[in-house]
Amino acid sequence: MLNEGLVFADRYKFIKQLGRGGFAEVWLAEDTKTGVQVAVKVYAPGAGLDENGIKIFTQEFAVVFDMNHTNLLRPTHYDIFNQQPYLIMPYIKNGSAFKYLTEGQNIPEDECWKMLHDVAAGLAYLHEKTPPLIHQDIKPDNIMIDDEGHYLITDFGISARVRSTIRGAQAAEQSGGTLAYMGPERFSSKPKPIMASDVWSLGAMMYELMTGTPPFGNHGGMLQKNGADIPIIEEDYSQELKDIIYSTLAKETWDRPSAKKIEEMTYNKLHGIVINPEEANTTEAAAEDPIAKSPTKEAVNDPQAATVTDQPVEEIPAEPVPQQATEFAPKKSQPITPKKGSNKTIIIAAVAAIVVLGGIIAMCSGGKESEPPVAEVVEVAPAINFDSLAQVSIADGKALLEQADTFMNNHEEDKFDSKYNKVEDTYLSALKKFEEALANKDSLSAAVVSDATIQKSTAANKLFSIYKDLSELANSLKEAGLTDGATESATRAEAIKPYITDLITNDNDNSDD
C-alpha cells in the first residue's frame, strides 16, 4: 500500500499522489539522497509482479529507455522494489494538459498549434523507430507541460504485452487505452494498435481541449465505426485548425495524415512558412470533409500503408492493413487551351467523329433505337455491431461498480451519513448501464448477454442489500423519535425499490415460508 510519508526503495519519500490509473500510481517524492523533488511512477502498486512479469517488463523498457527527444518526458532511472517496477522522472510543476479542462476554459488557438506540433513531433519520433512504437494512450493526462511551455509525451513504451502482464497480476479489467480517445479501428474483431490510431487519439484530445468534450463522448470511435459523423467544432477557431483536427479523426486510417505530416504542417504554421498549393498533400483534401473517403487502389497497394507493430517484442500482423497512404497529392490538372487558328480544324474533326460514332451505333443496334441501361442505386445502411456497443456500456457499468465498491470499502460506517454521496446512486447508475447493454438482447452474442446479465445481477444485489439496510435504519430512527432521519432513509429506500422489485418479492416469499 503506497501512502504519504512512505520512503519507497529506501530513498524516495512520498509527498503526495499526483495521479493514479489502472496500471500505476505517480507520486511526488523527495530524493532523500539529493533533496531534489522527483516524480516516481510505480507499476502494479501493492500487488507487484512475479519473476516472469518483471522479466517481460524489463525487456520492454530496455528498448524505450534510451529514447531521447525534446517532446518526450524521458525517465532518468528504472528499478524494481518489492516486485514493483518503478521509474524516476523529472517533476513537472505545471502538470498536464488536463489543466485546460479543469480550469473550465478552452485552450487558446496559438496553444493548439504548439501542442499539435509538439505531440505530433514526439509521436513521429516514436513511429519512425524500427519497429515503430505505438503509444496507445494519447490523452490530456499523458501530455505534460514543462517550464518552457513545451508539451511532453509521457507513459510511452507501455505495450499490450506489458499491460496484459500487469492486468493479470492485478486481476483488473483494463483496456489498452482510454475509450474516449480510441479510434474506430480499435473496436474491430482483431484490433491491432497502429500509427494511425495514435493520430486519431491526438485529434480526439485536441477536439476535447477545444470544445470541452471528446468528439464522441466517452464512447470514442465506437460510434464513428457504426456510422456517426464527426461533430462540427462550433467554437471560435480558424477553419485551418479545424480542418486539421477533422483530418486526424477520419474514420478510415488511410485518410488520416501521419504524425510526421502534422509536425511539418504545424511547423510551417508556427513559423509563417507558406507552401505552394500544388505541392500540398492530400491531407488537405481529406480535411475539407470530415466524412472519410474510400481508399484508392494505389493506397491499398502502397507498402508505406502497411500496419505496424504494437510495440517492441510484439508480433507483426501477417496481413497488412492500409494506413496513411495519402502522403503526396497529384498536381492539379491545368485546362488545355487550343492554339490560335485551330478552331476550324477542331470543328471538322468533331463532326467527322460524330458521323463515325453514329454509324457504329446503328450497326450494333440493327437500326433500332435502344435506351441506355439505368443502374439501380441501392443505399446500404451501415452494419451495427451490437456486441461492441453493448461491451462499451458493460465497461462503463463495471467502472461504476468498482467506484461504488471502493467507497463502500473505505466508508462502510459512513455510508448512510448525508454528508457523503449516496452510494446507492452509483450502483443504480451501473445497473442502468447493464440494462442499456441488454437493450438489443436478441442481436447480441450469448457471451455478451451472459456478461451483462451477471453484472446486472451483481449491481441489483448490491442495491437490495442497501435497500434492506435503509429500511431497517428508517424503522429504528422512527422508533427513536428521529423523524427527519427516518424520513430521509425511507425516501432513499423507496427510490431504489422500483429497480429491485423481483428481489424484494422473493425475499418476502422466503420470509413467509
C-alpha positions in Angstrom: 0.0 0.0 0.0 1.5 3.3 -1.1 0.8 6.4 1.1 2.2 9.8 2.1 5.4 9.7 4.1 6.4 6.2 2.8 10.1 6.0 2.0 10.0 4.0 -1.2 13.0 1.9 -2.3 14.8 3.2 0.8 15.3 6.5 -0.9 12.2 8.4 -2.2 9.9 9.9 0.4 6.4 10.2 -0.9 4.9 13.7 -0.5 1.6 13.4 -2.4 -0.1 11.3 -5.1 -0.1 13.0 -8.5 -2.1 10.5 -10.4 -3.5 7.0 -10.5 -4.5 4.7 -13.3 -5.3 1.1 -13.9 -1.6 0.1 -14.1 0.3 2.5 -12.0 0.4 5.3 -9.4 2.5 8.5 -9.8 3.9 10.2 -6.6 5.6 13.4 -6.0 8.6 12.4 -3.8 11.8 13.8 -2.3 15.0 12.1 -3.2 16.5 11.8 0.3 20.0 11.5 -1.1 19.9 14.7 -3.2 17.0 16.7 -1.7 15.5 17.1 -5.2 11.8 16.6 -5.9 11.1 13.9 -8.5 8.1 12.0 -9.8 8.0 8.3 -9.0 5.8 6.1 -11.2 5.2 2.7 -9.6 3.7 -0.1 -11.7 1.5 -2.9 -10.3 1.4 -1.0 -7.0 0.8 -3.2 -4.0 0.4 -6.5 -5.9 3.7 -6.5 -7.7 4.7 -8.9 -10.5 6.1 -12.4 -10.5 9.6 -13.1 -11.9 8.3 -13.7 -15.4 6.3 -10.4 -15.3 9.4 -8.5 -14.2 11.4 -10.1 -16.9 8.9 -9.0 -19.6 8.6 -5.5 -18.1 12.4 -5.0 -18.1 12.8 -6.3 -21.6 10.3 -3.9 -22.9 11.6 -0.9 -21.0 15.2 -1.7 -22.2 14.0 -0.8 -25.7 12.5 2.6 -24.9 14.7 3.8 -22.0 17.3 5.4 -24.3 14.6 7.4 -26.3 15.8 11.0 -26.5 13.5 13.6 -28.0 12.5 17.2 -27.0 8.9 16.2 -26.7 9.2 13.0 -24.7 9.3 13.0 -20.9 12.3 10.7 -20.5 12.7 8.7 -17.3 16.1 9.0 -15.5 16.1 5.8 -13.6 14.4 2.3 -13.7 14.5 -0.3 -11.0 12.4 -2.9 -9.0 11.3 -2.6 -5.4 9.3 -5.3 -3.6 8.5 -6.8 -7.0 7.1 -3.4 -8.2 8.8 -1.9 -11.3 9.2 1.9 -11.0 10.5 4.8 -13.0 12.1 8.1 -11.7 11.1 11.1 -13.8 11.6 14.9 -13.6 8.9 16.5 -11.6 6.8 18.8 -13.9 5.3 21.5 -11.8 3.0 22.8 -14.5 1.2 19.5 -14.6 -0.5 18.1 -17.7 -2.8 19.4 -20.5 -5.7 18.2 -18.4 -5.5 21.5 -16.6 -7.2 23.2 -19.6 -10.3 21.1 -18.8 -10.2 21.6 -15.0 -9.8 25.4 -15.4 -13.1 25.4 -17.4 -11.8 27.3 -20.4 -11.0 26.1 -23.9 -7.3 26.1 -25.0 -6.3 29.2 -27.0 -5.6 28.8 -30.7 -1.9 29.6 -30.5 -1.5 26.9 -27.8 -3.4 24.4 -30.1 -0.9 24.9 -32.8 2.0 24.5 -30.3 0.5 21.3 -28.7 -0.3 19.8 -32.1 3.2 20.3 -33.2 4.9 19.1 -30.1 2.8 16.0 -29.6 3.0 15.1 -33.4 6.8 15.6 -33.3 7.1 13.2 -30.3 4.8 10.6 -32.0 6.7 10.9 -35.3 9.9 10.1 -33.4 8.3 7.0 -31.9 6.7 5.9 -35.1 10.0 6.1 -37.0 11.6 3.6 -34.8 12.2 0.0 -36.0 9.8 -1.5 -35.2 7.6 1.6 -34.7 6.5 2.4 -31.2 2.7 2.9 -30.8 1.8 5.0 -27.7 -1.8 3.6 -27.4 -3.0 6.1 -24.8 -2.6 9.7 -26.0 -4.9 11.9 -23.8 -4.6 15.2 -21.9 -3.4 13.4 -18.7 -0.4 12.0 -20.6 0.8 15.3 -22.1 3.0 17.3 -19.6 3.9 21.0 -19.8 7.5 21.9 -18.9 8.8 25.3 -17.6 9.5 26.5 -21.2 6.0 25.7 -22.3 6.9 22.6 -24.3 4.4 19.7 -24.4 6.0 16.4 -23.5 4.5 12.9 -24.1 4.7 10.6 -21.1 3.7 7.0 -20.5 5.2 5.7 -23.8 6.6 2.2 -24.1 3.6 0.5 -22.3 2.8 -2.2 -24.9 -0.1 -4.6 -24.9 2.2 -7.3 -23.6 3.1 -5.2 -20.6 -0.5 -4.1 -20.0 -1.6 -7.7 -20.1 1.2 -8.7 -17.7 0.1 -6.1 -15.1 -3.6 -6.8 -15.7 -3.0 -10.4 -14.9 -1.2 -9.5 -11.7 -3.9 -7.2 -10.5 -6.9 -9.2 -11.8 -8.3 -6.0 -13.1 -10.4 -5.2 -16.2 -8.4 -2.5 -18.1 -8.2 -1.7 -21.8 -5.2 -0.8 -23.8 -6.1 2.8 -23.8 -8.9 5.1 -22.8 -12.2 4.6 -24.7 -12.9 8.3 -25.4 -9.6 8.6 -27.3 -9.6 5.2 -29.1 -10.2 5.3 -32.9 -12.8 3.1 -34.7 -10.3 0.5 -35.8 -9.6 -0.2 -32.1 -13.1 -1.7 -31.9 -12.7 -4.3 -34.6 -12.8 -8.0 -34.0 -9.0 -8.2 -34.1 -7.7 -4.8 -33.1 -4.0 -4.0 -33.5 -2.5 -0.7 -32.4 -1.2 1.1 -35.5 0.4 4.6 -36.1 -2.9 6.0 -37.4 -4.5 5.1 -34.0 -2.2 7.5 -32.2 -3.1 10.2 -34.8 -6.9 9.7 -34.1 -6.2 9.9 -30.3 -4.3 13.1 -30.9 -7.2 14.5 -32.8 -9.7 13.4 -30.1 -7.6 15.0 -27.4 -7.3 18.3 -29.3 -11.1 18.3 -30.0 -11.8 17.9 -26.3 -9.4 20.7 -25.3 -11.1 23.0 -28.0 -14.7 22.1 -27.2 -14.7 20.8 -23.6 -15.8 17.2 -24.6 -14.3 14.4 -26.7 -15.8 14.1 -30.2 -17.9 11.1 -29.5 -18.3 11.4 -25.7 -17.0 8.5 -23.6 -17.6 6.0 -26.5 -14.8 7.2 -28.7 -14.5 5.7 -32.2 -17.1 3.1 -31.4 -19.9 5.4 -32.5 -18.0 6.5 -35.6 -17.4 2.9 -36.5 -21.2 2.5 -36.5 -21.9 5.4 -38.8 -21.7 8.6 -36.7 -20.3 11.7 -38.4 -17.6 13.8 -36.8 -19.4 16.6 -34.8 -18.7 20.1 -36.1 -16.4 22.3 -33.9 -18.6 25.3 -33.2 -16.1 27.1 -31.1 -14.2 30.2 -32.4 -11.2 28.7 -34.0 -9.7 29.2 -37.5 -11.1 26.9 -40.2 -7.5 25.9 -41.0 -7.1 24.4 -37.5 -10.5 22.8 -37.5 -9.7 21.1 -40.8 -6.5 19.5 -39.5 -8.5 18.1 -36.5 -11.2 16.7 -38.8 -8.5 15.0 -40.9 -7.0 13.3 -37.9 -10.4 12.0 -36.9 -11.1 10.4 -40.3 -12.9 7.1 -40.0 -10.5 5.3 -42.3 -6.9 5.1 -41.2 -5.5 5.8 -44.7 -7.4 9.2 -44.8 -5.5 10.5 -41.7 -2.3 12.4 -42.0 0.8 10.9 -40.5 2.3 12.3 -37.3 5.3 13.5 -39.4 3.0 15.3 -41.8 1.2 17.0 -38.9 4.5 18.0 -37.5 5.5 19.6 -40.8 2.2 21.4 -41.3 2.2 22.9 -37.8 5.9 23.8 -38.0 5.1 25.8 -41.2 2.2 27.5 -39.5 4.1 28.4 -36.4 7.0 29.8 -38.5 4.9 31.6 -41.2 6.1 29.3 -44.0 3.6 29.2 -47.0 3.7 26.0 -49.1 2.9 26.0 -52.8 -0.7 24.7 -53.1 0.3 22.4 -56.0 2.8 20.6 -53.7 0.4 20.1 -50.8 -0.6 16.6 -49.9 -4.0 15.0 -49.9 -4.3 15.6 -46.2 -5.7 19.0 -47.2 -8.3 17.3 -49.4 -9.2 14.9 -46.6 -9.5 17.8 -44.1 -12.1 19.5 -46.3 -14.7 16.9 -45.5 -14.9 15.2 -42.0 -16.5 12.2 -43.7 -13.8 9.6 -44.6 -13.2 8.7 -48.2 -12.8 5.2 -49.7 -9.2 4.0 -50.3 -7.8 4.1 -53.8 -6.2 1.0 -55.4 -2.9 2.7 -55.1 -3.3 3.3 -51.4 -4.1 -0.3 -50.8 -1.0 -1.5 -52.6 1.3 1.1 -51.1 3.9 -0.6 -48.9 4.1 2.5 -46.8 0.4 2.0 -45.8 1.1 -1.3 -44.1 0.1 -2.0 -40.5 2.9 -1.6 -38.0 3.6 -3.5 -34.8 2.1 -2.7 -31.5 5.3 -2.2 -29.6 8.8 -3.8 -29.4 8.6 -7.5 -28.9 5.1 -7.5 -30.3 4.2 -9.9 -33.1 3.9 -8.3 -36.5 0.4 -8.8 -38.1 0.5 -11.3 -41.0 -1.9 -9.3 -43.2 -1.0 -5.6 -43.9 -3.7 -3.0 -43.3 -3.7 0.1 -45.4 -2.7 3.2 -43.4 -1.6 6.7 -44.0 -1.2 6.3 -47.8 -2.0 9.9 -48.5 1.5 11.4 -48.3 1.6 13.3 -51.6 -1.3 14.6 -53.8 -1.2 14.6 -57.6 -0.7 18.1 -59.1 -3.8 19.9 -60.0 -4.7 19.4 -63.7 -4.5 22.5 -65.9 -7.1 23.4 -68.5 -6.0 22.8 -72.1 -6.1 25.9 -74.3 -6.3 25.4 -78.1 -3.7 27.0 -80.3 -4.7 30.1 -82.2 -6.3 29.5 -85.5 -7.1 25.8 -84.8 -10.9 26.2 -84.1 -11.8 25.2 -87.7 -9.8 22.1 -87.6 -11.3 21.0 -84.3 -14.9 21.6 -85.5 -14.3 19.5 -88.7 -12.7 16.7 -86.7 -15.6 16.7 -84.2 -18.2 16.4 -86.9 -16.4 13.5 -88.5 -16.1 11.7 -85.2 -19.9 12.1 -84.6 -20.7 10.7 -88.0 -18.5 7.6 -87.5 -19.8 7.1 -84.0 -23.4 7.2 -85.3 -22.6 4.6 -87.9 -21.2 2.2 -85.3 -24.2 2.6 -83.1 -26.6 1.9 -86.0 -24.7 -1.3 -86.9 -24.7 -2.6 -83.4 -28.3 -1.9 -82.7 -29.6 -3.1 -86.1 -31.2 0.3 -86.8 -33.4 0.1 -83.7 -33.3 2.7 -81.0 -32.4 1.5 -77.6 -32.3 3.2 -74.2 -29.1 3.0 -72.2 -29.4 0.8 -69.1 -30.1 2.7 -65.9 -28.1 1.4 -62.9 -30.1 0.9 -59.8 -28.7 2.8 -56.9 -29.0 0.8 -53.6 -28.3 2.5 -50.4 -26.8 0.2 -47.9 -27.2 1.2 -44.2 -24.0 0.7 -42.2 -24.0 -2.5 -40.2 -24.2 -2.0 -36.4 -22.0 -4.1 -34.2 -24.4 -4.5 -31.3 -21.9 -6.6 -29.4 -19.3 -3.8 -29.4 -21.9 -1.2 -28.4 -23.0 -3.4 -25.5 -19.5 -4.0 -24.4 -18.9 -0.3 -24.1 -21.9 0.0 -21.8 -20.8 -3.0 -19.8 -17.3 -1.5 -19.4 -18.9 1.8 -18.1 -21.1 -0.2 -15.7 -18.1 -2.2 -14.3 -16.2 1.1 -13.7 -19.2 2.4 -11.7 -19.4 -0.8 -9.7 -15.8 -0.5 -8.9 -16.2 3.1 -7.8 -19.1 2.2 -5.6 -17.3 -0.8 -4.1 -14.3 1.3 -3.3 -16.5 3.8 -1.5 -18.1 1.0 0.5 -14.8 -0.5 1.4 -13.4 2.8 2.7 -16.6 4.3 4.2 -18.7 1.4 5.3 -19.5 3.0 8.6 -20.4 6.4 7.0 -22.5 5.1 4.0 -25.7 6.5 5.5 -24.3 9.8 6.5 -25.9 12.6 4.4 -22.6 14.4 4.1 -21.4 11.6 1.8 -22.6 11.0 -1.7 -25.3 8.3 -1.7 -23.5 5.2 -2.8 -26.8 3.6 -4.0 -26.9 6.3 -6.8 -23.6 4.9 -8.2 -24.8 1.3 -8.0 -28.1 2.4 -9.7 -26.1 4.1 -12.5 -24.2 0.9 -13.0 -27.4 -1.2 -13.1 -28.8 1.1 -15.8 -25.6 0.7 -17.9 -26.1 -3.1 -17.8 -29.7 -2.7 -18.8 -28.7 -0.4 -21.6 -26.3 -3.1 -22.8 -29.2 -5.6 -22.9 -31.5 -3.3 -24.8 -30.8 -5.2 -28.0 -30.6 -8.6 -26.4 -31.8 -10.5 -29.5 -28.9 -9.0 -31.5 -26.2 -9.9 -29.0 -23.9 -12.9 -28.8 -24.5 -15.3 -25.9 -21.2 -14.4 -24.2 -22.1 -10.7 -24.1 -25.6 -11.4 -22.9 -24.2 -13.6 -20.1 -21.7 -11.0 -19.1 -24.2 -8.2 -18.9 -26.8 -10.3 -17.1 -24.2 -11.4 -14.4 -23.1 -7.8 -13.9 -26.7 -6.6 -13.7 -27.4 -9.2 -11.1 -24.4 -8.1 -9.1 -25.5 -4.4 -9.1 -29.1 -5.4 -8.2 -27.9 -7.4 -5.2 -25.8 -4.6 -4.0 -28.8 -2.3 -4.2 -31.0 -4.8 -2.5 -28.6 -5.0 0.4 -28.6 -1.2 0.7 -32.4 -1.2 0.5 -32.7 -3.6 3.4 -30.2 -1.6 5.5 -32.0 1.7 4.7 -35.4 0.2 5.6 -34.2 -1.1 8.9 -32.5 2.2 9.7 -35.7 4.1 8.9 -37.6 1.9 11.3 -35.0 2.3 14.0 -34.9 6.0 13.7 -38.7 6.3 13.7 -38.9 4.3 16.9 -36.2 6.5 18.4 -38.3 9.6 17.5 -35.8 10.9 15.0 -38.3 11.8 12.3 -36.1 13.6 9.9 -33.5 10.9 9.7 -36.2 8.2 9.4 -37.9 10.1 6.5 -34.6 10.6 4.6 -33.7 6.9 5.0 -37.2 5.8 3.9 -37.1 8.1 0.9 -33.8 6.7 -0.2 -35.1 3.1 0.2 -38.2 3.9 -1.9 -36.1 5.4 -4.7 -34.3 2.0 -5.0 -37.4 -0.2 -4.7 -38.6 0.0 -8.4 -35.3 -1.4 -9.7 -35.2 -4.5 -7.4 -38.9 -5.5 -7.1 -38.1 -9.1 -8.0 -35.5 -9.4 -5.3 -37.9 -7.9 -2.7 -40.7 -10.2 -3.7 -38.5 -13.3 -3.5 -37.2 -12.1 -0.1 -40.8 -11.6 1.2 -41.8 -15.1 -0.1 -38.9 -16.7 1.6 -39.8 -14.8 4.9 -43.4 -16.1 4.7 -42.2 -19.7 4.2 
